[in-house]
């Protein structure tokens, strides 16, 4: 029964999104695309969810004017894109979206918005990526080893330490941790 409700919701949201994709109602169209993304995600249709979130991200960030007009929507779309890339196991695209999320948080902060929720989401993404690393086979982990320095530069410490731990490089982690821990 729930699947039928979700499909009905998705159908209604999709129709609304199409009708709202006009200059005067584009903000509502973006909200509809984000909602469609959420419904697809709840149905575990991650590629479809990604396409809806990508549509919202593109629309809200296609120009400086759009980014200034839709800063909250751009941040929501960007965070969803990062989460969806993680759900799909696409590490490189995740890293790009994650960095864009930090830029969006800075933009929102400069506009006077509270960004604590976004910062929490970004830290959770770091931990989630670490979980992905911890659940890989040793052969797959070896392919991620070159990412170690990139993760450090991007301040993704939890995922970096998880990667190093999974690779058995405990000494490297100890060397990086503050002495008081």
C-alpha positions in Angstrom: 0.0 0.0 0.0 2.8 2.4 0.8 4.4 1.8 -2.6 1.2 2.8 -4.3 1.0 6.0 -2.2 4.6 6.8 -3.1 4.0 6.3 -6.8 0.9 8.4 -6.6 2.8 11.1 -4.8 5.6 10.9 -7.3 3.1 11.2 -10.2 1.5 14.3 -8.7 4.8 15.9 -7.8 6.2 15.2 -11.3 3.1 16.8 -12.9 3.4 19.8 -10.6 7.1 20.2 -11.3 6.5 20.3 -15.1 3.7 22.9 -14.7 5.8 25.0 -12.3 8.9 25.2 -14.5 8.2 28.7 -15.7 10.2 31.9 -14.8 7.5 33.2 -12.4 7.2 29.9 -10.5 10.6 28.3 -10.8 11.2 28.3 -7.0 8.2 26.0 -6.7 9.4 23.9 -9.5 12.7 23.5 -7.7 10.9 22.5 -4.6 8.9 19.9 -6.6 12.1 18.5 -8.0 13.6 18.2 -4.6 10.5 16.5 -3.3 10.5 14.1 -6.3 14.1 13.3 -5.4 13.1 12.6 -1.8 10.4 10.2 -2.9 12.6 8.4 -5.4 15.3 8.1 -2.6 12.7 6.6 -0.2 11.9 4.1 -2.9 15.6 3.3 -3.2 15.6 4.5 -6.8 18.9 6.4 -6.4 19.6 7.2 -10.0 16.2 8.8 -10.5 16.6 10.7 -7.2 19.9 11.9 -8.4 18.5 13.2 -11.7 15.8 15.2 -9.9 18.3 16.6 -7.4 20.6 17.5 -10.3 17.8 19.3 -12.0 17.3 21.4 -8.9 21.0 22.0 -8.4 21.5 23.1 -12.0 18.5 25.4 -11.9 19.6 27.1 -8.7 23.3 27.4 -9.6 23.2 28.0 -13.3 24.2 31.6 -12.9 25.3 34.0 -10.1 21.9 35.6 -10.3 20.1 32.2 -9.8 22.4 31.4 -6.9 21.7 34.7 -5.2 17.9 34.3 -5.8 17.7 30.7 -4.6 20.5 30.2 -2.0 18.5 27.9 0.3 17.2 25.7 -2.6 20.8 25.5 -4.0 22.1 24.3 -0.7 19.4 21.7 -0.3 20.0 20.4 -3.8 23.7 20.3 -3.3 23.5 18.4 0.0 21.1 15.9 -1.7 23.5 15.4 -4.6 26.3 14.6 -2.2 24.2 12.1 -0.2 23.0 10.5 -3.4 26.5 10.1 -4.8 27.4 8.4 -1.5 24.3 6.1 -1.8 25.4 5.2 -5.3 29.0 4.6 -4.1 30.4 7.2 -6.4 33.3 8.6 -4.3 34.8 11.1 -6.8 31.5 12.9 -7.6 30.7 12.8 -3.9 34.0 14.7 -3.1 33.1 17.4 -5.7 29.6 17.8 -4.3 30.8 17.8 -0.8 33.2 20.6 -1.5 30.4 22.5 -3.2 28.3 22.0 -0.1 30.9 23.7 2.0 30.9 26.6 -0.4 27.1 26.8 -0.2 27.3 26.8 3.6 29.7 29.7 3.4 27.4 31.6 1.0 24.4 31.0 3.3 26.4 32.2 6.4 27.4 35.4 4.5 23.7 36.0 3.9 22.9 35.6 7.6 21.5 32.1 7.6 22.2 29.6 10.4 24.2 26.8 8.8 24.6 24.4 11.8 22.2 21.9 10.1 24.3 21.9 7.0 27.6 21.5 8.9 26.1 18.6 10.8 25.0 17.0 7.5 28.5 17.5 6.1 30.1 15.8 9.1 27.7 12.9 8.8 28.7 12.6 5.1 32.3 12.3 6.2 31.4 9.5 8.7 29.2 7.8 6.1 32.1 7.7 3.6 34.2 6.2 6.3 31.6 3.5 6.7 31.8 2.8 3.0 35.6 2.4 3.2 35.3 0.0 6.2 32.9 -2.2 4.3 35.2 -2.8 1.3 37.4 -5.7 0.5 41.1 -5.2 0.7 41.4 -5.3 -3.1 39.0 -2.4 -3.4 40.6 -0.5 -0.6 43.9 -0.5 -2.4 42.3 1.4 -5.2 41.2 4.1 -2.7 44.7 4.4 -1.1 45.7 7.4 -3.4 42.6 9.3 -2.0 44.2 9.4 1.5 46.0 12.7 0.9 43.0 14.2 -0.9 40.7 13.3 2.0 43.2 15.1 4.3 43.2 18.2 2.2 39.4 18.2 2.1 39.2 17.9 5.9 37.4 14.6 5.6 39.3 13.2 8.6 36.8 10.5 9.7 36.7 8.9 6.3 40.5 9.2 5.9 41.1 7.6 9.3 38.6 4.8 8.4 40.4 4.2 5.1 43.8 4.1 6.9 42.3 1.8 9.6 40.8 -0.6 7.0 44.2 -0.7 5.2 45.9 -1.5 8.5 47.8 1.8 8.7 47.1 2.4 12.4 50.5 4.1 13.0 49.5 6.9 10.5 46.3 7.5 12.4 48.2 7.7 15.8 50.7 10.2 14.3 47.8 12.5 13.3 45.7 12.4 16.4 46.3 15.1 19.0 48.3 14.0 22.0 45.5 14.7 24.5 43.3 12.0 22.9 
